[in-house]
Each structure stands twice: as C-alpha cells, then as structure tokens.
C-alpha cells in the first residue's frame, strides 16, 4: 500500500443525499476534512452564527497537493492530466491543447506521452505546475467524491498510473455536473 498523508479508507457518501442540500454540504465538509486528515471542529461546522468559519486548513490541503505532485508524481499520469485539462476552470491557467499536426490535418498524428500546447511541448515542470495549480478544483462539492476514488485507486494499486478508466470518466463527468 502507498503511504500517503491522506485518509483514503472510507467511501464518500455526501453526494448521495439529494433531498437535503444542507446535510449534504455538512457531510461533504466532514468527509473532506477527514480525507485530508484535518482536525474537525464540529461545533464550528454546524454553527449558523459564524458563516465565515473556514473548516478547511489551506496549509494542509497544499501539503497534500504538493505530496501528490512532488512525491507521488501525479503529473506523470497522462490520462489524469488530460482529464484535468478538461475542467472549465483550468482553461484559465493553461493554454488550450492543440493537436501536433493542427497545421497539416492531412497528416495523422501519433499518440505521444508529451502534451502539446499552442506554444509547443509541455515540459515536465510545466505539467507539474499545471497539476499543482489545478488540484484545488477537484475538491469542489461536485468533484471531490470522484477525486477521492482516484486517490483510493492509487493507494490500492500502489501505483500513480492505476487510476481506473471508470473513475477518470466519472471525474470528467463531474466537471459537467458542476456547470
């Protein structure tokens, strides 16, 4: 098993609550803080008196994102990166992808492990930075439960490249549900 600073030993259920949005949001907050191994102050989470209370420890979230990118090399999973590039918010932080032979559509293009953008081939460093900047969008209400499944895949298979195709498709679908 992969030893990551993330609690992947539970299944998210907040997204299954359709009839009570407040309860679904409350459960989402609990499950995100549980997954990120954050201290939970349930009194503050349930309190209506201070709507500005931030239950998420941004430093802890960033530490985990850094771990996933720097140690686990999540940016090297090309399928995951390709899905992440489809999130509407990531278009604000990265140029759109242009197929390698966009100038000559007659010539078929071969699949490459490098991602090609309008400015040329992404380096490992730019892909790494893209993933680091984009992971925040995956802990939204609509996407977190699927992102959590992807982390479970990584931990279960002990391999960053073993995110199931089913979970990658669900992740992409969650982007559409968000808009």
N, C-alpha and C positions, 0 to 999 in steps of 0.2 A: 504494500500500500504506500501511496505517496504521503509524505508527512508535510502537509501544508497548513499554514496558520488559518484554517477555515474549518468551520463545523459543517461537514457535508453529510453527517449521519442522520438526517431527517428528510422527510418529503414535505415540500411546501404545499399548504392547503388553502391559503388565503384566497387564491384565485377561484376557488370552488364556491365561494359564498356570493350568490347573485342577489339575494333578497335584502341584504343589509350592508350597504356600502361603508358605513361607519365601522362595523365589526370587521369587514374585510380589510379596511385600511389599518385598523388596530392590529389585526393578526399579521398583516404584511410587515408592519413596523417591528413586531416581536420576532418574526422569522428572519428579517434582515439582520437585526441586532444579534440574534442567536447565531446565524451563519458567520457573521463577521467577528464572533467572539467578543462582543461588546457588553459592557455592563448595562443592565436594563434597570431603569427606574420606572416601574410600572405605574407608580402614583403620578409621575410627571406625564407619562404616556397617556394616561386616562383622564388627566385633568383638562377641563374646559376653561379653567381660569387663566392659563397661560398658553395661548395658541402659538406663541413664538418659540416654545420649547423645542429644541433640536435634539432628537433622540439618537441621531447618527453622529458618531465620532469621526469627523472627516479625516483626522490623522490616521486612525485605524483603517479606514477604507483605503486611503492612499497607500498605506503599508502593504495591504493585501494586493492591491493592483500592482505595486512595484514588485512584489514577490512573484506574482503570476507572469509578469513580463521578464524580469531580470533573472529569476531562478528557474521558473518552470518553462520559460521561453514560449509563452502562449502566442507570441507574434510569429512563430515559425509554423503554426498550424494554418496553412494557406486556405483551407476550407473555412475555418473560423474567421480569418481576416476578410475573406471575400464576402461572407455574410455580414460581418460588422460594417463593411463599406456600404452596405445597402440601407443602413439605418438613416433616416432622413436628416438627423442632426449631424451625422458625420460628414455630410456634404459641406458643412460649414467649415470643417477643419482640414479637409483634404481635397485636392483637385479630382475631378471625375476620372474614372478609368477609361482609357482609350485602347481599343484592341491594337495589337502590334502592327497589323497591316491595314490600318484605317485609311492610309493614303492610297493603297492599292488593294481594293476589295476583291479583285480577281484572284489574288494570291491567298490560298488558305493559310490560316495561322495555326501554329502548333502550340499545344499547351506548354506553359513554362512555369517553373517554380517561382520565378520573379513576377512581381506585379508591375504592370506597365501603366504609367500615367501619362497625362498630356505633356509632361515635361521630361519623360524618359523613364528609365527603370528605377523603381524604388530600391533604395539600399536597405540593408538590414536595419540600420539605425533609424531611417525614416519610418519604416514599417513598425518598428518597436515603439517609436514616439506616437505614431498614429494609434496603435492599440492602447498605449498608456492613456492617451487623451480621450479615447472613446469608451473605455470600460464603464465610465460613470453612467452612460446611457443604458447600460444593461442592468442596473439595479433599480430601474423605474418599476412602478407597480405592474405594468403590463409585461415586462420582460424578465423580472427577477426570477420567477419560478422556473423559467426555462434556462436562464444562465446558471442557476443552481444545479439543474440537471446536467449541464455541461461540465460543471466542476465535479459532480458525482462521477461522471464518466471518466474524467481524468484520474481521479483518485482510485476508482475501482480497477481500471485497466493499467494503472501505474504508467501512463504514457500520455503526454500532452497531445499527441496526434489521434487519440482514440475517442474523440467525441463522436457519438453515433450520428449518422446521417439524419435519422429521425429527429433527434434533438436540434440539429442545425436547421432543419426545415421549420421546426416549431419556433425556434428563435427568430428566424426571418419572418414568420407569420406574426409574431408578437409585435414587430415593428409596424405592421399594417394595422393591427388592432389598436395601437397607440394613437394613430392619427384619425 
